Amino acid sequence: MSQIKRIVLDVLKPHEPTNVEVASAIGDIRDVDGVNLSLYEVDQQTENVKITVEGTDVNFDLVLQTIENLGGVVHSVDEIIAGKKIVEEEETLHDRG
Amino acid sequence: MSFNIEEGRYIILGSIDGLLATLGIIIGVSVVSASNAVIVSAAFGGAIALALTNGVGSYLAESTIEHGKLAMTEKSLLRKLNNTYVESQSRRKIAKGALSSGGASFIGSLIPLAPWIFSVGSVAASVGLSLISLVALGIYAGYISKQSYAISVVKMVALGTLIVLAVQLLRISHLVQ
């Protein structure tokens, strides 16, 4: 299995633990180099966040387990980059239209 | 274990309860018996009972609210939060509420009781120590509420004095009979 370099997740989480605590907990996972957590929707009990995790060999199961332990639910896995180098999404003619 | 504003509520509630209820017991019992041992036994029994009822009361109230909050969050998330960080934080909050309420009540009870424990007991000493503690509690309440310390102290001492006066009135009515 090739190494996972980046994961982008759409997560629904409670207000507590805070986004700082969630980002920090994911950042503490072994082989994770950095985390970006962006808040894009706030409801009465929950908030939707986009979590981007980058690293040399990100353990996907451990990231999911950490989020679930913090009370979050992964709605979707929006992007996965794996292999020897990071390959960005290319814009196609369809996207331009 | 650190205490925040939430626990401050229980510390103030428990302390006032312990302080004034025990002072009431001391004033009341001192009318019928001047014996140091009788007053200490009665007040200490009251202090233990107050600490337990405050602790258990806070535990039951806090666990009701926390479980309700958890249930609402679980409904929104469409998942159970058993064995998660969220549930463990909730359990910690319940325990801290019970401990701070029961503990503050017991410590508060010991203040008016202290002169009697050290055999220098007099109602005046108990009342004096209680008023000093109410001043300290007023300062703490002012710090928590970010309001004027002076107003907070005056409120705390005035309400405490009212309670002491009410108990003293009962003592007078007892003497009249």
Boltz contact constraints between the chains, C-beta under 6 A:
constraints:
  - contact:
      token1: [A, 14]
      token2: [B, 73]
      max_distance: 6.0
  - contact:
      token1: [A, 14]
      token2: [B, 86]
      max_distance: 6.0
  - contact:
      token1: [A, 17]
      token2: [B, 85]
      max_distance: 6.0
  - contact:
      token1: [A, 45]
      token2: [B, 72]
      max_distance: 6.0
  - contact:
      token1: [A, 45]
      token2: [B, 73]
      max_distance: 6.0
  - contact:
      token1: [A, 45]
      token2: [B, 76]
      max_distance: 6.0
  - contact:
      token1: [A, 46]
      token2: [B, 76]
      max_distance: 6.0
  - contact:
      token1: [A, 69]
      token2: [B, 84]
      max_distance: 6.0
  - contact:
      token1: [A, 69]
      token2: [B, 85]
      max_distance: 6.0
  - contact:
      token1: [A, 70]
      token2: [B, 85]
      max_distance: 6.0
  - contact:
      token1: [A, 71]
      token2: [B, 81]
      max_distance: 6.0
  - contact:
      token1: [A, 71]
      token2: [B, 84]
      max_distance: 6.0
  - contact:
      token1: [A, 71]
      token2: [B, 86]
      max_distance: 6.0
  - contact:
      token1: [A, 73]
      token2: [B, 77]
      max_distance: 6.0
  - contact:
      token1: [A, 73]
      token2: [B, 79]
      max_distance: 6.0
